[in-house]
Amino acid sequence: MNKGNQQSMSQSNHNLICNKVKFTALLREECVKAGWSIERINEDCFLAAQREVISLGKTDMADIFSVSGDEFYGVLRSQYETQGNNILSTHAVLFDWDISDSEFSQLAANYIKQVDDIINNSKFVKMYLNSQ
């Protein structure tokens, strides 16, 4: 590999890391607005935010992960385990790295709302909410 290709790859990796950091910070802002916690999250953590979920008989944590992706697309992912399954495993959102900050913030807010809706409509959470 010649020096020009190495510099190009190095710059590409740098841009990717910067994008992940920037969009994770924006994601965390939207998570806080939606009532998710970042209290136990440190800067080098793979989590963007967590939410305590009370369901029938127990309390669990739901997680929204830091922004990930490759050189082409960013990815929003989350996790909430109920009855041994991550009910959010099929709910990921791809986005182009060229998205503006305001567009990303809106995308993140919509994603968080959808995640909350999926969690709140899960069987045991719904039963708990209906019992209150």
N, C-alpha and C positions, 0 to 999 in steps of 0.2 A: 504494500500500500504506500503510495507516495505522500509527501508532506501535505499537499493540497487536500487530498481526500481525508487525511487525519484531522486537519483543521476543520473541514466541513462537518465531519461526524462529531467532533468535539463541540462545535457551535450548535449543531442540531440537538445534541444531548443537553447542553446548557439551556437552550430554549425550552425544551421539553420539561426540564426540572423547574424552570421559572414559571411556566404555564401551570404546572401542577400546584405549585406553592400559591400562586396568585388565585387560582380558581378555588382551591381548598379554603383560603381565607374568606373569599366571597360566599362560599357554601356555608361556612361556619356562621357568618353574619345572618344568613337567611334561616339557618337552623335555630339560632337564638331567638330571632323574631317569632318563630313558630313554636317556641316553648321547649326546644330541645336544649340539653345541657352540654356545655363544653368544660365544665369545672374540673373533671378528671382527665381531660385530654391535654397532653403536652405537644409541643410543636413538632416533634419528630415521630409522633404517633401515627399509626395507619388509620385512626378513626378521626372523623370530622366532628361528630357529636353523638350523644347517647340520649335515650329517653327511657325513663322508668315506665314500665307497662304493668298495670295491675289487671290481673285476670281472675277468674274464679279459682280461688284457692292458693294463688301465689303471685309473686312479683318478679318480673324478669326485666332484662334490658334489651332495647332495640338499638341497633347501631347504624349510623350512616358513615360510610367509609370516606377517607380522603379521596380526592379526585385521582383517578388512575388513567391509564391509556397508553397509546403508542404514539409514534410520530404523526399519525394521521388523525386520530380521534381521541377525545377525552371521554371518560366513562364515569357516571354516577351509579353507585351500588349501595345496597343496604342489606341488613340482616335482622330477622326476628324469628327466633325458634319457638315453635309451638307444636306440641304433639310429635316432637322429634324431627320436624321439618322446618326449613327456612322458607317461610311463606313469601319472602321477598326475593327469592333466588332468581326468579324469572323477570323481575322488575328492575331493569337497568336502563339507563338512558345514555345514548351516544351523542356527542356533540362535536362540532368542528372547532379546532383550536382558534380559528379566526373570529369566533363569536365575540361580540362586544361585552364589556363588563355588565352593562345594564341588561342586555339580552340574556346573559348567563344568570344574573340574579333572578330574573323572571323565570327562567327555566328551572333553576334550583328551587324557587318558592313553589312552583307547580309540582315538581318532583316530591318535595317534602310533604305537600298536601296529599298527594296520591299515596305515599308511604303511610301517612297517618290514617288515611281512609282504609287502606288494606288491613292495617293492624287493628283498627277499631271495629272492623267487620269480621275479624277472625272469631271463631266459635266461642272460645272461653272469655275473650275480652268482651264480646257482645253480650254474653250471658251475665258477666259482671256488671256491665254498664246498665243493662236492663233491670238488674236487681237493686240498683241504687235509687 
